[in-house]
């Protein structure tokens, strides 16, 4: 005898976690069409947990999810601040959350439909396998699962990778490139902030084979929030204010991630020079990108190419040729704005790409990935325009 109510309850859980069709489920007695009240799916709320909620990325996740109509945040963890009400640390969330930070509890996290990891590098690779084994889906905002070459990962992050099986299975979550793979993914590696701005700006040029892939330059600048919320002398206002500097010019850990993504777009190896800079503002990234056209006659079709490539992308805005995107135009928004330039008769394509490093470069893109994973409208909870002034 088939227990249809039990099967119905199971379908709700499986559909929520796996984004499958609510009408059919594969069971040991075959494929059965089951009759149940579909309002349980239509009114489904995704139960979310956040591991590592005291940093800027964690609070940005909370801010975005506070107004998401299909999400309930059930737990947010912090070993150092366990017991502290979330609104005491972040008063902008007063009236939105009654939660307090708690110690990570695998049994509590395993009851979630999806868990966001907003932790330092090296934490997620140890905790995620247990979540995945429990059927929980994961979006990891650290770098633990972004790189496929784990020797390269170990070299840049100073430790051996402890979950090579899931590093191989993880989907690198840049929706504008692998949306279909994200839909069915159990583990999504959320891209880094610089890599998001750089890859989106170069994508159309490399996908169409219009530029020399061996001579790519990314000159990028970020606000101070990109360094996280730790207390560091170099990030004090007296150190950062009224100053501007390059850092990591001899090599930055986002370089292999950028190279991996651009190689995928080009269909082969690329040569990329990436130099980040710290500027005295809180949030925002501007990446000025340079690439050499193989045929300067292609300049005339680049604007149309970019507009066509991103015309169906809700979070990429190709501005008119010669525009200068401003970081303030994307502050607080899950948006990448870009514009093309050419100097005189040069064969160098210049692309200016701007994002908010905490939104499209982190928490907003993570929610965008979650929406895709659960079959929701991709823009859900992310429709608010940027903050101006």
C-alpha positions as CSV (number, residue, x, y, z in Angstrom):
1,X,0.0,0.0,0.0
2,X,1.4,3.4,-1.0
3,X,1.2,6.1,1.7
4,X,0.3,9.0,-0.5
5,X,0.4,11.6,2.2
6,X,3.9,10.5,3.3
7,X,5.0,10.6,-0.4
8,X,3.5,14.0,-0.8
9,X,5.5,15.3,2.2
10,X,8.6,13.8,0.8
11,X,8.1,15.4,-2.5
12,X,7.8,18.8,-0.9
13,X,11.1,18.3,0.8
14,X,12.8,16.8,-2.3
15,X,11.4,19.5,-4.6
16,X,12.5,22.2,-2.3
17,X,16.0,20.9,-2.1
18,X,16.4,19.7,-5.6
19,X,14.1,22.0,-7.6
20,X,12.4,19.0,-9.3
21,X,9.0,18.9,-10.9
22,X,6.3,18.5,-8.2
23,X,4.3,16.1,-10.4
24,X,6.5,13.1,-10.5
25,X,8.9,11.3,-8.3
26,X,11.0,8.2,-8.9
27,X,10.4,5.7,-6.2
28,X,11.2,2.0,-5.8
29,X,7.9,0.9,-7.2
30,X,8.2,3.0,-10.4
31,X,7.2,6.5,-11.5
32,X,3.9,7.4,-9.9
33,X,1.7,10.4,-10.5
34,X,0.7,11.5,-7.0
35,X,-2.2,13.6,-6.0
36,X,-1.5,16.1,-3.3
37,X,-2.2,19.7,-2.5
38,X,0.2,21.7,-4.7
39,X,-0.3,24.8,-2.6
40,X,2.3,23.4,-0.2
41,X,4.8,23.9,-3.1
42,X,3.4,27.1,-4.3
43,X,3.6,28.6,-0.8
44,X,7.0,26.9,-0.2
45,X,9.5,28.9,1.8
46,X,13.2,28.1,1.5
47,X,14.7,27.5,4.9
48,X,18.2,29.0,4.9
49,X,21.1,28.9,7.3
50,X,24.2,31.2,7.2
51,X,27.6,30.0,8.5
52,X,29.8,32.9,9.4
53,X,27.5,35.8,9.8
54,X,29.5,38.6,11.4
55,X,31.4,39.8,8.4
56,X,30.4,42.3,5.8
57,X,29.3,39.5,3.4
58,X,27.2,37.9,6.2
59,X,25.3,41.1,7.0
60,X,24.8,41.8,3.3
61,X,23.2,38.4,2.9
62,X,20.9,39.1,5.9
63,X,20.0,42.5,4.4
64,X,19.0,41.0,1.1
65,X,17.3,38.0,2.5
66,X,15.3,40.2,4.9
67,X,13.0,41.2,2.0
68,X,13.1,38.0,0.0
69,X,9.5,36.7,-0.2
70,X,10.5,33.0,-0.5
71,X,13.2,32.7,2.2
72,X,13.2,32.2,5.9
73,X,16.6,32.6,7.7
74,X,16.5,29.9,10.4
75,X,20.0,30.2,11.8
76,X,23.1,32.3,11.6
77,X,26.3,31.2,13.2
78,X,29.4,32.8,14.8
79,X,31.6,31.1,17.2
80,X,33.0,34.4,18.6
81,X,29.6,36.2,18.9
82,X,27.4,33.2,20.0
83,X,24.4,34.5,21.9
84,X,24.5,38.1,20.6
85,X,21.3,39.2,18.9
86,X,21.9,39.9,15.3
87,X,20.3,43.4,15.6
88,X,22.7,44.3,18.4
89,X,25.7,43.9,16.0
90,X,23.9,45.3,13.0
91,X,21.3,47.9,14.0
92,X,20.1,48.3,10.4
93,X,18.5,44.9,10.8
94,X,16.4,45.9,13.8
95,X,12.8,44.8,13.2
96,X,13.8,42.3,10.6
97,X,15.4,39.5,12.6
98,X,14.8,38.1,16.1
99,X,17.7,35.7,15.6
100,X,20.9,35.6,17.8
101,X,24.2,34.3,16.5
102,X,24.8,30.7,17.5
103,X,27.5,28.1,17.5
104,X,27.6,26.0,14.3
105,X,25.4,22.9,14.9
106,X,25.5,20.3,12.1
107,X,22.1,19.0,13.1
108,X,20.5,22.5,12.9
109,X,22.2,23.2,9.6
110,X,21.2,19.8,8.2
111,X,17.5,20.8,8.7
112,X,18.0,23.7,6.2
113,X,17.2,23.6,2.5
114,X,20.2,25.7,1.7
115,X,23.2,26.9,3.7
116,X,25.4,29.9,2.7
117,X,29.0,29.8,3.9
118,X,30.4,33.2,4.4
119,X,33.5,32.0,6.2
120,X,37.2,32.4,6.0
121,X,39.0,30.2,3.5
122,X,39.5,26.7,4.7
123,X,36.3,26.4,6.8
124,X,33.8,25.4,4.2
125,X,35.8,22.5,2.8
126,X,35.7,20.9,6.2
127,X,32.0,21.4,7.0
128,X,30.3,21.3,3.6
129,X,30.6,17.5,2.9
130,X,28.5,16.8,6.0
131,X,25.8,19.2,4.8
132,X,25.8,17.8,1.3
133,X,25.5,14.2,2.6
134,X,22.4,15.3,4.5
135,X,20.8,16.6,1.2
136,X,21.3,20.2,2.0
137,X,22.3,22.5,-0.9
138,X,25.2,24.9,-0.4
139,X,26.4,28.2,-1.8
140,X,30.0,28.8,-0.6
141,X,31.1,32.5,-0.7
142,X,34.7,31.6,0.2
143,X,37.3,30.4,-2.3
144,X,37.3,26.8,-1.1
145,X,35.6,25.3,-4.2
146,X,36.3,27.9,-6.9
147,X,39.5,26.4,-8.3
148,X,39.6,23.0,-10.1
149,X,43.4,22.7,-9.8
150,X,43.9,21.9,-6.2
151,X,47.7,22.2,-6.3
152,X,47.2,25.8,-7.4
153,X,44.6,26.3,-4.7
154,X,47.0,25.0,-2.0
155,X,49.8,27.2,-3.3
156,X,47.7,30.4,-3.0
157,X,45.8,29.5,0.2
158,X,48.6,27.9,2.1
159,X,46.9,24.6,3.0
160,X,46.1,21.3,1.4
161,X,42.5,21.0,0.1
162,X,40.5,18.6,2.3
163,X,37.5,17.9,0.0
164,X,38.9,17.2,-3.5
165,X,35.8,15.2,-4.5
166,X,33.5,18.1,-3.9
167,X,35.9,20.6,-5.4
168,X,35.6,18.6,-8.6
169,X,31.8,18.5,-8.4
170,X,31.2,22.1,-7.4
171,X,29.7,24.4,-10.0
172,X,31.5,27.8,-10.4
173,X,28.5,30.1,-10.0
174,X,28.8,32.8,-12.6
175,X,25.2,32.8,-13.8
176,X,25.9,34.6,-17.1
177,X,28.1,31.6,-18.1
178,X,26.7,28.4,-16.5
179,X,23.1,29.1,-15.6
180,X,21.9,25.6,-16.6
181,X,24.6,23.9,-14.5
182,X,23.6,26.0,-11.5
183,X,20.0,24.9,-11.7
184,X,20.8,21.3,-10.7
185,X,23.9,21.9,-8.6
186,X,24.1,20.8,-5.0
187,X,27.2,22.9,-4.3
188,X,27.8,26.3,-6.0
189,X,31.2,28.1,-5.6
190,X,30.2,31.7,-5.6
191,X,32.7,33.8,-7.6
192,X,35.0,36.3,-6.0
193,X,34.4,40.1,-6.4
194,X,37.3,41.0,-8.7
195,X,36.8,37.9,-10.8
196,X,33.2,38.8,-11.4
197,X,33.9,42.3,-12.7
198,X,36.9,41.1,-14.8
199,X,35.3,38.0,-16.3
200,X,32.0,39.7,-17.3
201,X,33.9,42.5,-19.0
202,X,36.2,40.2,-21.0
203,X,33.6,37.5,-21.8
204,X,32.2,38.7,-25.2
205,X,35.7,39.4,-26.6
206,X,37.1,36.0,-25.7
207,X,34.0,33.9,-26.5
208,X,34.1,35.3,-30.1
209,X,37.9,35.0,-30.4
210,X,38.3,38.7,-31.3
211,X,41.3,39.5,-29.1
212,X,44.7,38.1,-28.4
213,X,44.1,35.9,-25.3
214,X,47.8,36.1,-24.4
215,X,47.7,39.8,-23.7
216,X,44.9,40.7,-21.3
217,X,45.3,43.3,-18.6
218,X,42.9,44.0,-15.7
219,X,43.6,47.1,-13.7
220,X,41.1,46.9,-10.8
221,X,40.2,49.1,-7.8
222,X,38.2,48.2,-4.7
223,X,36.8,49.8,-1.6
224,X,38.0,48.9,1.8
225,X,35.1,46.5,2.6
226,X,36.7,44.0,0.2
227,X,39.4,43.3,2.8
228,X,36.7,42.1,5.3
229,X,35.8,43.2,8.8
230,X,38.9,42.2,10.6
231,X,40.8,44.8,12.6
232,X,43.9,45.5,10.7
233,X,46.2,48.6,11.0
234,X,46.4,48.9,7.2
235,X,42.7,49.3,7.0
236,X,42.2,52.0,9.6
237,X,40.7,55.2,8.3
238,X,43.9,57.1,9.2
239,X,45.9,54.7,6.9
240,X,43.4,54.4,4.0
241,X,41.9,57.8,3.9
242,X,43.3,60.3,1.3
243,X,45.5,57.6,-0.1
244,X,45.5,55.2,-3.1
245,X,47.8,52.3,-3.7
246,X,48.3,49.1,-5.6
247,X,48.6,45.8,-3.7
248,X,49.3,42.2,-4.7
249,X,51.0,43.5,-7.8
250,X,53.4,40.6,-7.8
251,X,50.5,38.1,-7.5
252,X,47.0,38.1,-6.0
253,X,44.9,35.0,-5.0
254,X,42.2,36.1,-7.4
255,X,44.5,35.8,-10.3
256,X,44.2,32.0,-10.8
257,X,40.4,32.3,-10.5
258,X,40.3,35.0,-13.2
259,X,42.7,32.9,-15.4
260,X,40.5,29.8,-15.0
261,X,37.3,31.6,-16.0
262,X,38.9,33.5,-18.9
263,X,40.5,30.3,-20.2
264,X,37.1,28.7,-20.2
265,X,35.7,31.6,-22.2
266,X,38.6,31.5,-24.7
267,X,38.6,27.8,-25.0
268,X,42.3,27.6,-24.2
269,X,45.1,29.2,-22.2
270,X,45.2,32.9,-21.6
271,X,47.8,35.4,-20.4
272,X,46.4,37.9,-18.0
273,X,48.0,40.6,-15.9
274,X,45.9,41.5,-12.9
275,X,46.7,44.3,-10.5
276,X,44.3,45.3,-7.7
277,X,44.2,48.7,-6.0
278,X,42.8,49.9,-2.7
279,X,40.8,53.2,-2.8
280,X,39.4,55.2,0.1
281,X,35.8,54.3,-0.1
282,X,33.7,51.6,1.6
283,X,32.3,49.5,-1.2
284,X,32.6,49.2,-5.0
285,X,34.9,47.8,-7.7
286,X,36.0,49.4,-11.0
287,X,37.9,47.2,-13.3
288,X,39.5,48.8,-16.4
289,X,40.3,46.0,-18.9
290,X,42.5,46.1,-21.9
291,X,42.7,43.6,-24.8
292,X,44.3,43.8,-28.2
293,X,41.9,43.2,-31.2
294,X,43.2,40.8,-33.8
295,X,41.5,42.8,-36.5
296,X,40.9,46.6,-35.7
297,X,38.0,46.5,-38.3
298,X,36.0,44.6,-35.6
299,X,35.7,47.8,-33.5
300,X,32.6,48.8,-35.3
301,X,30.6,45.8,-34.2
302,X,31.8,45.5,-30.6
303,X,29.0,47.6,-29.0
304,X,26.4,45.5,-30.7
305,X,28.2,42.3,-29.7
306,X,28.2,43.3,-26.0
307,X,24.6,44.4,-26.1
308,X,23.5,41.1,-27.8
309,X,25.6,39.0,-25.4
310,X,24.0,40.5,-22.3
311,X,20.5,41.5,-23.6
312,X,18.8,38.7,-21.6
313,X,21.0,39.1,-18.5
314,X,19.0,40.9,-15.8
315,X,22.1,42.1,-13.9
316,X,24.4,43.3,-16.6
317,X,24.0,46.7,-18.1
318,X,25.9,47.6,-21.3
319,X,26.0,51.4,-21.4
320,X,26.4,53.5,-24.6
321,X,29.9,53.5,-26.2
322,X,32.2,55.9,-24.5
323,X,30.3,56.0,-21.2
324,X,32.1,56.0,-17.8
325,X,30.3,53.7,-15.3
326,X,30.5,54.8,-11.7
327,X,30.7,52.6,-8.7
328,X,28.0,54.7,-7.0
329,X,25.6,53.7,-9.8
330,X,25.7,50.1,-8.5
331,X,26.0,50.7,-4.8
332,X,23.8,48.2,-3.0
333,X,22.6,46.6,-6.2
334,X,23.2,43.2,-7.8
335,X,24.4,44.9,-11.0
336,X,27.4,45.0,-13.3
337,X,27.6,48.1,-15.5
338,X,30.1,48.3,-18.3
339,X,31.1,50.5,-21.2
340,X,33.5,50.2,-24.2
341,X,36.2,52.7,-25.2
342,X,38.8,53.2,-27.9
343,X,41.6,55.8,-28.1
344,X,42.0,57.3,-31.5
345,X,42.8,54.5,-34.0
346,X,44.3,52.1,-31.4
347,X,43.7,48.4,-31.7
348,X,43.3,48.2,-27.9
349,X,39.8,47.6,-26.6
350,X,39.1,49.3,-23.2
351,X,36.2,48.0,-21.1
352,X,35.2,49.7,-17.8
353,X,33.3,47.3,-15.6
354,X,31.8,48.3,-12.2
355,X,30.1,46.3,-9.5
356,X,29.3,46.5,-5.8
357,X,31.9,44.1,-4.3
358,X,29.5,43.0,-1.5
359,X,26.5,42.5,-3.8
360,X,27.2,41.3,-7.3
361,X,30.7,40.5,-6.1
362,X,29.4,38.4,-3.1
363,X,26.0,38.2,-1.3
364,X,23.8,39.4,-4.2
365,X,25.3,36.9,-6.6
366,X,24.9,34.2,-4.0
367,X,21.2,35.0,-3.7
368,X,21.0,35.1,-7.5
369,X,22.5,31.6,-7.5
370,X,20.1,30.4,-4.8
371,X,17.1,31.7,-6.9
372,X,18.3,29.7,-9.9
373,X,18.9,26.6,-7.9
374,X,15.4,26.6,-6.5
375,X,13.6,27.5,-9.7
376,X,12.6,31.0,-8.5
377,X,12.6,34.1,-10.6
378,X,16.3,35.0,-10.9
379,X,15.7,38.6,-9.8
380,X,13.6,37.8,-6.7
381,X,14.8,39.8,-3.7
382,X,17.3,41.6,-5.9
383,X,15.1,44.2,-7.7
384,X,16.0,47.2,-5.7
385,X,18.0,49.9,-7.6
386,X,21.3,51.2,-6.4
387,X,21.7,53.8,-3.7
388,X,22.2,57.4,-4.8
389,X,23.7,59.7,-3.6
